[in-house]
Each structure stands twice: as C-alpha cells, then as structure tokens.
Amino acid sequence: MKKLSMKGVEVNFAYYIEQNAGMPAVGNAMLNARGDQLDNRGNVVKTRAEISAEYHRSQKSVKQVSIKSLDSEMFQTPAEAVKKL
C-alpha cells in the first residue's frame, strides 16, 4: 500500500503497519494496529480473527420476508379505492 506524500516522497503504509502491529492505537479504541482488542494494560483480549468470527456468527439485523404472504386487501389500485367511495 504505497502512496505519495504531498512532497512527492513514496510512503509504504504496509511496512509501518507491520512494524507497529503490537502498538496500541491512538485514541480510546482499545485496539492495536493489527485490530486485536486490548485490555487496560495493553494485553490482547480478543484477536482480530476471533472478533471477525464472532461478527459473522451473529444474527443479521435484516430479516428476510416473503412478499407473497402479504394480504391482497392491504394493497389496492387507485381505481379500486375510488370504487369503494
């Protein structure tokens, strides 16, 4: 992942991420550069792989519903609505 800086110098971000993988991230995210979850002392609580597996195992928030089961009386054309008036 090489990018050019504003001065035209090539910067290899993948190298810096690899070199500092164990360092805690800046801010209150409680993560290191690798994406592992850390405790207050900087020890790894959950690895990135465990967090990813837990996320993909959980229920999805979107529910799949068949539209065929909807009641036909609920939906009507404008012509049908005018007839009922």
PyMOL Python script that loads the backbone (N, CA, C, O; Angstrom):
from pymol import cmd

cmd.read_pdbstr("""\
ATOM      1  N   MET A   1       0.857  -1.163   0.000  1.00  0.00           N
ATOM      2  CA  MET A   1       0.000   0.000   0.000  1.00  0.00           C
ATOM      3  C   MET A   1       0.912   1.237   0.000  1.00  0.00           C
ATOM      4  O   MET A   1       1.145   1.853   1.040  1.00  0.00           O
ATOM      5  N   LYS A   2       1.405   1.575  -1.160  1.00  0.00           N
ATOM      6  CA  LYS A   2       2.323   2.701  -1.284  1.00  0.00           C
ATOM      7  C   LYS A   2       1.563   3.921  -1.786  1.00  0.00           C
ATOM      8  O   LYS A   2       0.775   3.838  -2.727  1.00  0.00           O
ATOM      9  N   LYS A   3       1.811   5.044  -1.147  1.00  0.00           N
ATOM     10  CA  LYS A   3       1.176   6.313  -1.514  1.00  0.00           C
ATOM     11  C   LYS A   3       2.255   7.380  -1.636  1.00  0.00           C
ATOM     12  O   LYS A   3       3.346   7.240  -1.085  1.00  0.00           O
ATOM     13  N   LEU A   4       1.941   8.438  -2.357  1.00  0.00           N
ATOM     14  CA  LEU A   4       2.846   9.576  -2.465  1.00  0.00           C
ATOM     15  C   LEU A   4       2.437  10.643  -1.461  1.00  0.00           C
ATOM     16  O   LEU A   4       1.256  10.960  -1.320  1.00  0.00           O
ATOM     17  N   SER A   5       3.425  11.190  -0.768  1.00  0.00           N
ATOM     18  CA  SER A   5       3.138  12.271   0.167  1.00  0.00           C
ATOM     19  C   SER A   5       2.975  13.573  -0.607  1.00  0.00           C
ATOM     20  O   SER A   5       3.154  13.600  -1.825  1.00  0.00           O
ATOM     21  N   MET A   6       2.638  14.648   0.092  1.00  0.00           N
ATOM     22  CA  MET A   6       2.472  15.941  -0.569  1.00  0.00           C
ATOM     23  C   MET A   6       3.793  16.450  -1.141  1.00  0.00           C
ATOM     24  O   MET A   6       3.801  17.242  -2.083  1.00  0.00           O
ATOM     25  N   LYS A   7       4.903  15.996  -0.574  1.00  0.00           N
ATOM     26  CA  LYS A   7       6.218  16.403  -1.079  1.00  0.00           C
ATOM     27  C   LYS A   7       6.711  15.483  -2.184  1.00  0.00           C
ATOM     28  O   LYS A   7       7.801  15.691  -2.716  1.00  0.00           O
ATOM     29  N   GLY A   8       5.923  14.460  -2.543  1.00  0.00           N
ATOM     30  CA  GLY A   8       6.305  13.552  -3.611  1.00  0.00           C
ATOM     31  C   GLY A   8       7.119  12.357  -3.159  1.00  0.00           C
ATOM     32  O   GLY A   8       7.620  11.597  -3.988  1.00  0.00           O
ATOM     33  N   VAL A   9       7.259  12.182  -1.850  1.00  0.00           N
ATOM     34  CA  VAL A   9       8.013  11.054  -1.308  1.00  0.00           C
ATOM     35  C   VAL A   9       7.085   9.844  -1.219  1.00  0.00           C
ATOM     36  O   VAL A   9       5.947   9.961  -0.765  1.00  0.00           O
ATOM     37  N   GLU A  10       7.577   8.680  -1.654  1.00  0.00           N
ATOM     38  CA  GLU A  10       6.768   7.466  -1.596  1.00  0.00           C
ATOM     39  C   GLU A  10       6.759   6.933  -0.161  1.00  0.00           C
ATOM     40  O   GLU A  10       7.815   6.749   0.445  1.00  0.00           O
ATOM     41  N   VAL A  11       5.548   6.684   0.384  1.00  0.00           N
ATOM     42  CA  VAL A  11       5.387   6.187   1.747  1.00  0.00           C
ATOM     43  C   VAL A  11       4.727   4.819   1.673  1.00  0.00           C
ATOM     44  O   VAL A  11       3.670   4.668   1.060  1.00  0.00           O
ATOM     45  N   ASN A  12       5.349   3.817   2.299  1.00  0.00           N
ATOM     46  CA  ASN A  12       4.824   2.458   2.311  1.00  0.00           C
ATOM     47  C   ASN A  12       4.105   2.227   3.641  1.00  0.00           C
ATOM     48  O   ASN A  12       4.742   1.931   4.652  1.00  0.00           O
ATOM     49  N   PHE A  13       2.768   2.365   3.638  1.00  0.00           N
ATOM     50  CA  PHE A  13       1.993   2.229   4.863  1.00  0.00           C
ATOM     51  C   PHE A  13       1.970   0.791   5.369  1.00  0.00           C
ATOM     52  O   PHE A  13       1.918   0.571   6.579  1.00  0.00           O
ATOM     53  N   ALA A  14       2.008  -0.191   4.475  1.00  0.00           N
ATOM     54  CA  ALA A  14       2.006  -1.597   4.889  1.00  0.00           C
ATOM     55  C   ALA A  14       3.241  -1.903   5.739  1.00  0.00           C
ATOM     56  O   ALA A  14       3.161  -2.673   6.696  1.00  0.00           O
ATOM     57  N   TYR A  15       4.359  -1.312   5.396  1.00  0.00           N
ATOM     58  CA  TYR A  15       5.589  -1.502   6.169  1.00  0.00           C
ATOM     59  C   TYR A  15       5.412  -0.963   7.583  1.00  0.00           C
ATOM     60  O   TYR A  15       5.780  -1.631   8.550  1.00  0.00           O
ATOM     61  N   TYR A  16       4.854   0.235   7.714  1.00  0.00           N
ATOM     62  CA  TYR A  16       4.672   0.836   9.031  1.00  0.00           C
ATOM     63  C   TYR A  16       3.646   0.075   9.863  1.00  0.00           C
ATOM     64  O   TYR A  16       3.811  -0.062  11.075  1.00  0.00           O
ATOM     65  N   ILE A  17       2.597  -0.418   9.227  1.00  0.00           N
ATOM     66  CA  ILE A  17       1.593  -1.198   9.951  1.00  0.00           C
ATOM     67  C   ILE A  17       2.220  -2.489  10.472  1.00  0.00           C
ATOM     68  O   ILE A  17       1.978  -2.885  11.612  1.00  0.00           O
ATOM     69  N   GLU A  18       3.023  -3.138   9.639  1.00  0.00           N
ATOM     70  CA  GLU A  18       3.679  -4.386  10.044  1.00  0.00           C
ATOM     71  C   GLU A  18       4.678  -4.143  11.172  1.00  0.00           C
ATOM     72  O   GLU A  18       4.759  -4.939  12.107  1.00  0.00           O
ATOM     73  N   GLN A  19       5.426  -3.069  11.094  1.00  0.00           N
ATOM     74  CA  GLN A  19       6.429  -2.768  12.114  1.00  0.00           C
ATOM     75  C   GLN A  19       5.793  -2.428  13.462  1.00  0.00           C
ATOM     76  O   GLN A  19       6.377  -2.713  14.508  1.00  0.00           O
ATOM     77  N   ASN A  20       4.606  -1.822  13.449  1.00  0.00           N
ATOM     78  CA  ASN A  20       3.961  -1.364  14.681  1.00  0.00           C
ATOM     79  C   ASN A  20       2.685  -2.133  14.993  1.00  0.00           C
ATOM     80  O   ASN A  20       1.775  -1.583  15.612  1.00  0.00           O
ATOM     81  N   ALA A  21       2.600  -3.391  14.577  1.00  0.00           N
ATOM     82  CA  ALA A  21       1.374  -4.175  14.739  1.00  0.00           C
ATOM     83  C   ALA A  21       0.993  -4.362  16.204  1.00  0.00           C
ATOM     84  O   ALA A  21      -0.193  -4.440  16.523  1.00  0.00           O
ATOM     85  N   GLY A  22       1.966  -4.434  17.089  1.00  0.00           N
ATOM     86  CA  GLY A  22       1.669  -4.656  18.501  1.00  0.00           C
ATOM     87  C   GLY A  22       1.430  -3.386  19.292  1.00  0.00           C
ATOM     88  O   GLY A  22       1.032  -3.454  20.455  1.00  0.00           O
ATOM     89  N   MET A  23       1.658  -2.245  18.699  1.00  0.00           N
ATOM     90  CA  MET A  23       1.497  -0.976  19.416  1.00  0.00           C
ATOM     91  C   MET A  23       0.029  -0.608  19.538  1.00  0.00           C
ATOM     92  O   MET A  23      -0.728  -0.793  18.584  1.00  0.00           O
ATOM     93  N   PRO A  24      -0.396  -0.088  20.696  1.00  0.00           N
ATOM     94  CA  PRO A  24      -1.795   0.341  20.846  1.00  0.00           C
ATOM     95  C   PRO A  24      -2.114   1.509  19.919  1.00  0.00           C
ATOM     96  O   PRO A  24      -1.264   2.358  19.650  1.00  0.00           O
ATOM     97  N   ALA A  25      -3.342   1.537  19.441  1.00  0.00           N
ATOM     98  CA  ALA A  25      -3.787   2.616  18.562  1.00  0.00           C
ATOM     99  C   ALA A  25      -3.983   3.891  19.370  1.00  0.00           C
ATOM    100  O   ALA A  25      -4.198   3.840  20.581  1.00  0.00           O
ATOM    101  N   VAL A  26      -3.911   5.020  18.704  1.00  0.00           N
ATOM    102  CA  VAL A  26      -4.121   6.305  19.353  1.00  0.00           C
ATOM    103  C   VAL A  26      -5.616   6.507  19.550  1.00  0.00           C
ATOM    104  O   VAL A  26      -6.405   6.211  18.652  1.00  0.00           O
ATOM    105  N   GLY A  27      -6.013   7.008  20.716  1.00  0.00           N
ATOM    106  CA  GLY A  27      -7.427   7.257  20.993  1.00  0.00           C
ATOM    107  C   GLY A  27      -7.960   6.263  22.006  1.00  0.00           C
ATOM    108  O   GLY A  27      -7.196   5.577  22.685  1.00  0.00           O
ATOM    109  N   ASN A  28      -9.268   6.195  22.101  1.00  0.00           N
ATOM    110  CA  ASN A  28      -9.884   5.325  23.103  1.00  0.00           C
ATOM    111  C   ASN A  28     -10.485   4.068  22.480  1.00  0.00           C
ATOM    112  O   ASN A  28     -11.442   3.516  23.025  1.00  0.00           O
ATOM    113  N   ALA A  29      -9.952   3.607  21.362  1.00  0.00           N
ATOM    114  CA  ALA A  29     -10.497   2.439  20.674  1.00  0.00           C
ATOM    115  C   ALA A  29     -10.106   1.131  21.350  1.00  0.00           C
ATOM    116  O   ALA A  29     -10.782   0.123  21.144  1.00  0.00           O
ATOM    117  N   MET A  30      -9.040   1.108  22.151  1.00  0.00           N
ATOM    118  CA  MET A  30      -8.547  -0.098  22.824  1.00  0.00           C
ATOM    119  C   MET A  30      -8.236  -1.203  21.813  1.00  0.00           C
ATOM    120  O   MET A  30      -8.573  -2.366  22.034  1.00  0.00           O
ATOM    121  N   LEU A  31      -7.596  -0.834  20.711  1.00  0.00           N
ATOM    122  CA  LEU A  31      -7.164  -1.773  19.679  1.00  0.00           C
ATOM    123  C   LEU A  31      -5.689  -1.535  19.393  1.00  0.00           C
ATOM    124  O   LEU A  31      -5.159  -0.456  19.661  1.00  0.00           O
ATOM    125  N   ASN A  32      -5.033  -2.554  18.846  1.00  0.00           N
ATOM    126  CA  ASN A  32      -3.685  -2.326  18.340  1.00  0.00           C
ATOM    127  C   ASN A  32      -3.762  -2.193  16.826  1.00  0.00           C
ATOM    128  O   ASN A  32      -4.846  -2.281  16.249  1.00  0.00           O
ATOM    129  N   ALA A  33      -2.620  -1.982  16.179  1.00  0.00           N
ATOM    130  CA  ALA A  33      -2.619  -1.746  14.732  1.00  0.00           C
ATOM    131  C   ALA A  33      -3.090  -2.963  13.953  1.00  0.00           C
ATOM    132  O   ALA A  33      -3.563  -2.827  12.825  1.00  0.00           O
ATOM    133  N   ARG A  34      -2.969  -4.147  14.534  1.00  0.00           N
ATOM    134  CA  ARG A  34      -3.408  -5.375  13.879  1.00  0.00           C
ATOM    135  C   ARG A  34      -4.927  -5.526  13.950  1.00  0.00           C
ATOM    136  O   ARG A  34      -5.510  -6.250  13.144  1.00  0.00           O
ATOM    137  N   GLY A  35      -5.575  -4.853  14.903  1.00  0.00           N
ATOM    138  CA  GLY A  35      -7.025  -4.953  15.051  1.00  0.00           C
ATOM    139  C   GLY A  35      -7.441  -5.813  16.223  1.00  0.00           C
ATOM    140  O   GLY A  35      -8.626  -6.109  16.377  1.00  0.00           O
ATOM    141  N   ASP A  36      -6.482  -6.229  17.064  1.00  0.00           N
ATOM    142  CA  ASP A  36      -6.793  -7.027  18.244  1.00  0.00           C
ATOM    143  C   ASP A  36      -7.360  -6.128  19.334  1.00  0.00           C
ATOM    144  O   ASP A  36      -6.947  -4.977  19.475  1.00  0.00           O
ATOM    145  N   GLN A  37      -8.312  -6.657  20.110  1.00  0.00           N
ATOM    146  CA  GLN A  37      -8.909  -5.898  21.208  1.00  0.00           C
ATOM    147  C   GLN A  37      -7.992  -6.006  22.423  1.00  0.00           C
ATOM    148  O   GLN A  37      -7.530  -7.097  22.757  1.00  0.00           O
ATOM    149  N   LEU A  38      -7.725  -4.875  23.087  1.00  0.00           N
ATOM    150  CA  LEU A  38      -6.804  -4.824  24.218  1.00  0.00           C
ATOM    151  C   LEU A  38      -7.535  -4.505  25.507  1.00  0.00           C
ATOM    152  O   LEU A  38      -8.612  -3.910  25.490  1.00  0.00           O
ATOM    153  N   ASP A  39      -6.931  -4.913  26.654  1.00  0.00           N
ATOM    154  CA  ASP A  39      -7.470  -4.505  27.950  1.00  0.00           C
ATOM    155  C   ASP A  39      -6.752  -3.226  28.387  1.00  0.00           C
ATOM    156  O   ASP A  39      -6.008  -2.634  27.604  1.00  0.00           O
ATOM    157  N   ASN A  40      -6.974  -2.796  29.637  1.00  0.00           N
ATOM    158  CA  ASN A  40      -6.387  -1.537  30.118  1.00  0.00           C
ATOM    159  C   ASN A  40      -4.861  -1.570  30.177  1.00  0.00           C
ATOM    160  O   ASN A  40      -4.217  -0.526  30.080  1.00  0.00           O
ATOM    161  N   ARG A  41      -4.282  -2.750  30.334  1.00  0.00           N
ATOM    162  CA  ARG A  41      -2.828  -2.867  30.433  1.00  0.00           C
ATOM    163  C   ARG A  41      -2.154  -3.100  29.085  1.00  0.00           C
ATOM    164  O   ARG A  41      -0.928  -3.180  29.016  1.00  0.00           O
ATOM    165  N   GLY A  42      -2.934  -3.208  28.022  1.00  0.00           N
ATOM    166  CA  GLY A  42      -2.364  -3.412  26.698  1.00  0.00           C
ATOM    167  C   GLY A  42      -2.230  -4.869  26.301  1.00  0.00           C
ATOM    168  O   GLY A  42      -1.612  -5.179  25.282  1.00  0.00           O
ATOM    169  N   ASN A  43      -2.803  -5.771  27.097  1.00  0.00           N
ATOM    170  CA  ASN A  43      -2.767  -7.196  26.767  1.00  0.00           C
ATOM    171  C   ASN A  43      -3.888  -7.524  25.792  1.00  0.00           C
ATOM    172  O   ASN A  43      -4.963  -6.928  25.855  1.00  0.00           O
ATOM    173  N   VAL A  44      -3.641  -8.466  24.896  1.00  0.00           N
ATOM    174  CA  VAL A  44      -4.633  -8.859  23.893  1.00  0.00           C
ATOM    175  C   VAL A  44      -5.738  -9.666  24.567  1.00  0.00           C
ATOM    176  O   VAL A  44      -5.472 -10.696  25.186  1.00  0.00           O
ATOM    177  N   VAL A  45      -6.989  -9.191  24.442  1.00  0.00           N
ATOM    178  CA  VAL A  45      -8.156  -9.886  24.986  1.00  0.00           C
ATOM    179  C   VAL A  45      -8.759 -10.783  23.913  1.00  0.00           C
ATOM    180  O   VAL A  45      -9.029 -11.958  24.164  1.00  0.00           O
ATOM    181  N   LYS A  46      -8.970 -10.235  22.718  1.00  0.00           N
ATOM    182  CA  LYS A  46      -9.505 -10.978  21.573  1.00  0.00           C
ATOM    183  C   LYS A  46      -8.669 -10.633  20.354  1.00  0.00           C
ATOM    184  O   LYS A  46      -8.318  -9.475  20.130  1.00  0.00           O
ATOM    185  N   THR A  47      -8.358 -11.651  19.574  1.00  0.00           N
ATOM    186  CA  THR A  47      -7.613 -11.397  18.344  1.00  0.00           C
ATOM    187  C   THR A  47      -8.567 -10.911  17.261  1.00  0.00           C
ATOM    188  O   THR A  47      -9.787 -11.014  17.390  1.00  0.00           O
ATOM    189  N   ARG A  48      -7.994 -10.388  16.212  1.00  0.00           N
ATOM    190  CA  ARG A  48      -8.793  -9.899  15.085  1.00  0.00           C
ATOM    191  C   ARG A  48      -9.611 -11.033  14.482  1.00  0.00           C
ATOM    192  O   ARG A  48     -10.755 -10.820  14.081  1.00  0.00           O
ATOM    193  N   ALA A  49      -9.044 -12.232  14.411  1.00  0.00           N
ATOM    194  CA  ALA A  49      -9.752 -13.388  13.848  1.00  0.00           C
ATOM    195  C   ALA A  49     -10.958 -13.769  14.705  1.00  0.00           C
ATOM    196  O   ALA A  49     -12.011 -14.113  14.168  1.00  0.00           O
ATOM    197  N   GLU A  50     -10.815 -13.712  16.041  1.00  0.00           N
ATOM    198  CA  GLU A  50     -11.933 -14.028  16.940  1.00  0.00           C
ATOM    199  C   GLU A  50     -13.053 -13.005  16.805  1.00  0.00           C
ATOM    200  O   GLU A  50     -14.229 -13.368  16.793  1.00  0.00           O
ATOM    201  N   ILE A  51     -12.696 -11.733  16.702  1.00  0.00           N
ATOM    202  CA  ILE A  51     -13.698 -10.672  16.555  1.00  0.00           C
ATOM    203  C   ILE A  51     -14.452 -10.846  15.242  1.00  0.00           C
ATOM    204  O   ILE A  51     -15.674 -10.708  15.202  1.00  0.00           O
ATOM    205  N   SER A  52     -13.726 -11.150  14.173  1.00  0.00           N
ATOM    206  CA  SER A  52     -14.345 -11.345  12.863  1.00  0.00           C
ATOM    207  C   SER A  52     -15.266 -12.561  12.866  1.00  0.00           C
ATOM    208  O   SER A  52     -16.371 -12.498  12.328  1.00  0.00           O
ATOM    209  N   ALA A  53     -14.825 -13.672  13.468  1.00  0.00           N
ATOM    210  CA  ALA A  53     -15.646 -14.887  13.521  1.00  0.00           C
ATOM    211  C   ALA A  53     -16.918 -14.651  14.326  1.00  0.00           C
ATOM    212  O   ALA A  53     -17.989 -15.126  13.948  1.00  0.00           O
ATOM    213  N   GLU A  54     -16.808 -13.922  15.434  1.00  0.00           N
ATOM    214  CA  GLU A  54     -17.972 -13.619  16.269  1.00  0.00           C
ATOM    215  C   GLU A  54     -18.981 -12.759  15.509  1.00  0.00           C
ATOM    216  O   GLU A  54     -20.188 -12.974  15.615  1.00  0.00           O
ATOM    217  N   TYR A  55     -18.491 -11.799  14.751  1.00  0.00           N
ATOM    218  CA  TYR A  55     -19.368 -10.926  13.977  1.00  0.00           C
ATOM    219  C   TYR A  55     -20.135 -11.723  12.923  1.00  0.00           C
ATOM    220  O   TYR A  55     -21.336 -11.521  12.746  1.00  0.00           O
ATOM    221  N   HIS A  56     -19.454 -12.615  12.232  1.00  0.00           N
ATOM    222  CA  HIS A  56     -20.091 -13.366  11.149  1.00  0.00           C
ATOM    223  C   HIS A  56     -20.997 -14.479  11.660  1.00  0.00           C
ATOM    224  O   HIS A  56     -21.857 -14.957  10.921  1.00  0.00           O
ATOM    225  N   ARG A  57     -20.820 -14.902  12.922  1.00  0.00           N
ATOM    226  CA  ARG A  57     -21.693 -15.908  13.526  1.00  0.00           C
ATOM    227  C   ARG A  57     -23.010 -15.313  14.009  1.00  0.00           C
ATOM    228  O   ARG A  57     -24.011 -16.025  14.091  1.00  0.00           O
ATOM    229  N   SER A  58     -23.027 -14.036  14.324  1.00  0.00           N
ATOM    230  CA  SER A  58     -24.205 -13.408  14.929  1.00  0.00           C
ATOM    231  C   SER A  58     -25.342 -13.267  13.921  1.00  0.00           C
ATOM    232  O   SER A  58     -25.133 -13.336  12.709  1.00  0.00           O
ATOM    233  N   GLN A  59     -26.550 -13.070  14.450  1.00  0.00           N
ATOM    234  CA  GLN A  59     -27.744 -12.904  13.620  1.00  0.00           C
ATOM    235  C   GLN A  59     -27.636 -11.620  12.807  1.00  0.00           C
ATOM    236  O   GLN A  59     -27.107 -10.616  13.282  1.00  0.00           O
ATOM    237  N   LYS A  60     -28.125 -11.660  11.621  1.00  0.00           N
ATOM    238  CA  LYS A  60     -28.161 -10.467  10.787  1.00  0.00           C
ATOM    239  C   LYS A  60     -29.332  -9.590  11.234  1.00  0.00           C
ATOM    240  O   LYS A  60     -30.360 -10.106  11.674  1.00  0.00           O
ATOM    241  N   SER A  61     -29.183  -8.286  11.123  1.00  0.00           N
ATOM    242  CA  SER A  61     -30.231  -7.376  11.563  1.00  0.00           C
ATOM    243  C   SER A  61     -31.352  -7.248  10.540  1.00  0.00           C
ATOM    244  O   SER A  61     -32.437  -6.771  10.870  1.00  0.00           O
ATOM    245  N   VAL A  62     -31.105  -7.665   9.312  1.00  0.00           N
ATOM    246  CA  VAL A  62     -32.126  -7.582   8.269  1.00  0.00           C
ATOM    247  C   VAL A  62     -32.847  -8.914   8.204  1.00  0.00           C
ATOM    248  O   VAL A  62     -32.217  -9.967   8.108  1.00  0.00           O
ATOM    249  N   LYS A  63     -34.154  -8.866   8.255  1.00  0.00           N
ATOM    250  CA  LYS A  63     -34.944 -10.078   8.228  1.00  0.00           C
ATOM    251  C   LYS A  63     -35.472 -10.298   6.819  1.00  0.00           C
ATOM    252  O   LYS A  63     -35.966  -9.366   6.185  1.00  0.00           O
ATOM    253  N   GLN A  64     -35.368 -11.523   6.329  1.00  0.00           N
ATOM    254  CA  GLN A  64     -35.876 -11.872   5.008  1.00  0.00           C
ATOM    255  C   GLN A  64     -37.346 -12.259   5.136  1.00  0.00           C
ATOM    256  O   GLN A  64     -37.679 -13.181   5.880  1.00  0.00           O
ATOM    257  N   VAL A  65     -38.226 -11.565   4.419  1.00  0.00           N
ATOM    258  CA  VAL A  65     -39.664 -11.809   4.480  1.00  0.00           C
ATOM    259  C   VAL A  65     -40.177 -11.993   3.063  1.00  0.00           C
ATOM    260  O   VAL A  65     -39.798 -11.259   2.151  1.00  0.00           O
ATOM    261  N   SER A  66     -41.038 -12.976   2.890  1.00  0.00           N
ATOM    262  CA  SER A  66     -41.634 -13.205   1.583  1.00  0.00           C
ATOM    263  C   SER A  66     -42.740 -12.187   1.355  1.00  0.00           C
ATOM    264  O   SER A  66     -43.550 -11.953   2.252  1.00  0.00           O
ATOM    265  N   ILE A  67     -42.792 -11.583   0.188  1.00  0.00           N
ATOM    266  CA  ILE A  67     -43.843 -10.607  -0.093  1.00  0.00           C
ATOM    267  C   ILE A  67     -45.121 -11.294  -0.552  1.00  0.00           C
ATOM    268  O   ILE A  67     -46.159 -10.644  -0.672  1.00  0.00           O
ATOM    269  N   LYS A  68     -45.062 -12.599  -0.811  1.00  0.00           N
ATOM    270  CA  LYS A  68     -46.251 -13.326  -1.239  1.00  0.00           C
ATOM    271  C   LYS A  68     -47.236 -13.515  -0.093  1.00  0.00           C
ATOM    272  O   LYS A  68     -48.429 -13.704  -0.332  1.00  0.00           O
ATOM    273  N   SER A  69     -46.764 -13.468   1.134  1.00  0.00           N
ATOM    274  CA  SER A  69     -47.638 -13.708   2.272  1.00  0.00           C
ATOM    275  C   SER A  69     -48.462 -12.480   2.665  1.00  0.00           C
ATOM    276  O   SER A  69     -49.303 -12.572   3.559  1.00  0.00           O
ATOM    277  N   LEU A  70     -48.243 -11.345   2.023  1.00  0.00           N
ATOM    278  CA  LEU A  70     -48.988 -10.141   2.362  1.00  0.00           C
ATOM    279  C   LEU A  70     -50.430 -10.254   1.884  1.00  0.00           C
ATOM    280  O   LEU A  70     -50.707 -10.865   0.852  1.00  0.00           O
ATOM    281  N   ASP A  71     -51.323  -9.673   2.628  1.00  0.00           N
ATOM    282  CA  ASP A  71     -52.745  -9.727   2.316  1.00  0.00           C
ATOM    283  C   ASP A  71     -53.051  -8.871   1.085  1.00  0.00           C
ATOM    284  O   ASP A  71     -52.576  -7.740   0.979  1.00  0.00           O
ATOM    285  N   SER A  72     -53.839  -9.409   0.161  1.00  0.00           N
ATOM    286  CA  SER A  72     -54.153  -8.671  -1.064  1.00  0.00           C
ATOM    287  C   SER A  72     -55.091  -7.495  -0.792  1.00  0.00           C
ATOM    288  O   SER A  72     -55.115  -6.540  -1.568  1.00  0.00           O
ATOM    289  N   GLU A  73     -55.869  -7.546   0.304  1.00  0.00           N
ATOM    290  CA  GLU A  73     -56.761  -6.434   0.638  1.00  0.00           C
ATOM    291  C   GLU A  73     -55.976  -5.219   1.118  1.00  0.00           C
ATOM    292  O   GLU A  73     -56.458  -4.089   1.040  1.00  0.00           O
ATOM    293  N   MET A  74     -54.807  -5.449   1.598  1.00  0.00           N
ATOM    294  CA  MET A  74     -53.998  -4.359   2.117  1.00  0.00           C
ATOM    295  C   MET A  74     -53.569  -3.421   0.992  1.00  0.00           C
ATOM    296  O   MET A  74     -53.505  -2.207   1.184  1.00  0.00           O
ATOM    297  N   PHE A  75     -53.280  -3.973  -0.163  1.00  0.00           N
ATOM    298  CA  PHE A  75     -52.848  -3.180  -1.303  1.00  0.00           C
ATOM    299  C   PHE A  75     -53.957  -3.159  -2.354  1.00  0.00           C
ATOM    300  O   PHE A  75     -54.508  -4.201  -2.706  1.00  0.00           O
ATOM    301  N   GLN A  76     -54.273  -1.983  -2.842  1.00  0.00           N
ATOM    302  CA  GLN A  76     -55.302  -1.864  -3.867  1.00  0.00           C
ATOM    303  C   GLN A  76     -54.912  -0.776  -4.856  1.00  0.00           C
ATOM    304  O   GLN A  76     -54.171   0.150  -4.527  1.00  0.00           O
ATOM    305  N   THR A  77     -55.412  -0.903  -6.041  1.00  0.00           N
ATOM    306  CA  THR A  77     -55.118   0.080  -7.072  1.00  0.00           C
ATOM    307  C   THR A  77     -55.942   1.335  -6.807  1.00  0.00           C
ATOM    308  O   THR A  77     -56.929   1.269  -6.073  1.00  0.00           O
ATOM    309  N   PRO A  78     -55.570   2.463  -7.376  1.00  0.00           N
ATOM    310  CA  PRO A  78     -56.366   3.674  -7.200  1.00  0.00           C
ATOM    311  C   PRO A  78     -57.802   3.504  -7.697  1.00  0.00           C
ATOM    312  O   PRO A  78     -58.726   4.070  -7.114  1.00  0.00           O
ATOM    313  N   ALA A  79     -57.998   2.735  -8.763  1.00  0.00           N
ATOM    314  CA  ALA A  79     -59.350   2.514  -9.286  1.00  0.00           C
ATOM    315  C   ALA A  79     -60.204   1.756  -8.272  1.00  0.00           C
ATOM    316  O   ALA A  79     -61.380   2.074  -8.098  1.00  0.00           O
ATOM    317  N   GLU A  80     -59.629   0.762  -7.606  1.00  0.00           N
ATOM    318  CA  GLU A  80     -60.366   0.009  -6.587  1.00  0.00           C
ATOM    319  C   GLU A  80     -60.713   0.901  -5.400  1.00  0.00           C
ATOM    320  O   GLU A  80     -61.793   0.772  -4.824  1.00  0.00           O
ATOM    321  N   ALA A  81     -59.814   1.797  -5.033  1.00  0.00           N
ATOM    322  CA  ALA A  81     -60.067   2.698  -3.914  1.00  0.00           C
ATOM    323  C   ALA A  81     -61.204   3.661  -4.234  1.00  0.00           C
ATOM    324  O   ALA A  81     -62.011   3.969  -3.358  1.00  0.00           O
ATOM    325  N   VAL A  82     -61.283   4.141  -5.476  1.00  0.00           N
ATOM    326  CA  VAL A  82     -62.348   5.063  -5.881  1.00  0.00           C
ATOM    327  C   VAL A  82     -63.693   4.345  -5.885  1.00  0.00           C
ATOM    328  O   VAL A  82     -64.700   4.943  -5.504  1.00  0.00           O
ATOM    329  N   LYS A  83     -63.742   3.081  -6.303  1.00  0.00           N
ATOM    330  CA  LYS A  83     -64.984   2.315  -6.332  1.00  0.00           C
ATOM    331  C   LYS A  83     -65.588   2.173  -4.942  1.00  0.00           C
ATOM    332  O   LYS A  83     -66.810   2.175  -4.795  1.00  0.00           O
ATOM    333  N   LYS A  84     -64.742   2.048  -3.917  1.00  0.00           N
ATOM    334  CA  LYS A  84     -65.233   1.861  -2.550  1.00  0.00           C
ATOM    335  C   LYS A  84     -65.809   3.151  -1.973  1.00  0.00           C
ATOM    336  O   LYS A  84     -66.546   3.105  -0.987  1.00  0.00           O
ATOM    337  N   LEU A  85     -65.491   4.289  -2.561  1.00  0.00           N
ATOM    338  CA  LEU A  85     -66.023   5.560  -2.062  1.00  0.00           C
ATOM    339  C   LEU A  85     -67.437   5.654  -2.492  1.00  0.00           C
ATOM    340  O   LEU A  85     -68.109   6.641  -2.193  1.00  0.00           O
TER     341      LEU A  85
END
""", "prot")
cmd.dss("prot")
cmd.show_as("cartoon", "prot")
cmd.util.cbc("prot")
cmd.orient("prot")
